[in-house]
Structures are given as structure tokens and as C-alpha cells.
Amino acid sequence: MGERTRARDEEFQHFVTGRWPRLMRTAFLLTGEQHAAEDLVQSTLEQVYVAWRKVGAADEPDAYVRRVMINAHARKHRRRLKEFLAPKDDSGLVREVADAGDRIAQADDRGVLLTALAQLPPRQREAVVLRYWEDLTEAQAAEAMGCSVGTVKSNAAKGIAKLRAIPGLAETVTHGGRK
């Protein structure tokens, strides 16, 4: 193996190691199932590795990887594969560790939130996940979703409105499920 190839592989490995938890969280929120999230991240990273020379040299490699992930997820959705955001039996799932500043992740009843998120159409779910979990700007979310800023605004607003209309959800998120 040449020195450049080895250096490229080490750079890619460092990138993956640093981004793995966030990629898994985003994939889980998009797919709703641990194994599907792992598959989505793996297939995304396969595509990214092939183009790593280009990706690694980019100003924002994270944006490129997000776009690949969103496109891969959209392709599966177009094939009409069923998604389950809140599995009936989640006893075997590994629990995600909340980021220190992630208020949604700190909600006591994440199941209620994930069930509500599962009720959103895929594009609204993508917009809500990218805008509010990933904390992307509207322009960054639009780039990741391959659409206009207006489409992101519209999908995010409709998704949030649907989430707010679910009885008890606002209280769970706002007050941690305590009355």
C-alpha cells in the first residue's frame, strides 16, 4: 500500500471515528430502527470512502456526508420500504447517550417523541431532524435534502405544527413529562 493511500485511509478512519455517534443519531432519527440506522451509516460511509479524496479536501466534509445519507435514505423510501420509528419491543436496542446540550435527548419520555416523529411524512421528518436535531441552518438543510430553502421552511413548519398538535407531546418535551 502506498504512503498516500495509507495517509488517506488514516484520515478517513479519523473522520469516521469522530463522527460515528452523530451519524448514528441522525440515521436513527431518519429510519427509527437501530439496525436500519447502522445499515444507512455503513452504506453512506462506503460511498464516502470511494470519494474520500474529494470529500476530505472539501470545505465541509460533514455537509457532503449528510447529503449522501439523506439521498440514501430517500432512495430507500422511494422503494416503499416500511419504516418503524418506534419499535414495539425496544428492549434489545442500545440506548443513545444524550449530548450535554441536547434538550430533546434529555426528555424523560423519548418514546413519545419518537412515536410522534414517526407520524410525519419522510420529507417533514428529514427537515425537522436536520433543523432541530442537527441544528443546521435552513440553507444547510436545503443543501442536504437537495431542495430549496423555501421547501425546508415549509416542511419544517408543517412537521413542527403536526408535532405540536399531538396531545401531551409538548408537555413531555417542555417539562420532561412531569406535571
Buried (B, 14 or more C-beta within 10 A) or exposed (E): EEEEEEEBEEBBEEBBEEBEEBBBBBBBBBBBBBEBBBBBBEBBBEBBBEEBEEBBEEEEBBBBBBBBBBBBBBEBBEEEEEBEBBBEEEEEEEEBEBBEEBEBBEBEBBEBBBBBBEBBEBBBBBBBBBBBBBEBEBEBBBBBBEBEBEBBBBBBBBBBEBBEEBEEBEBBBEEEBEE
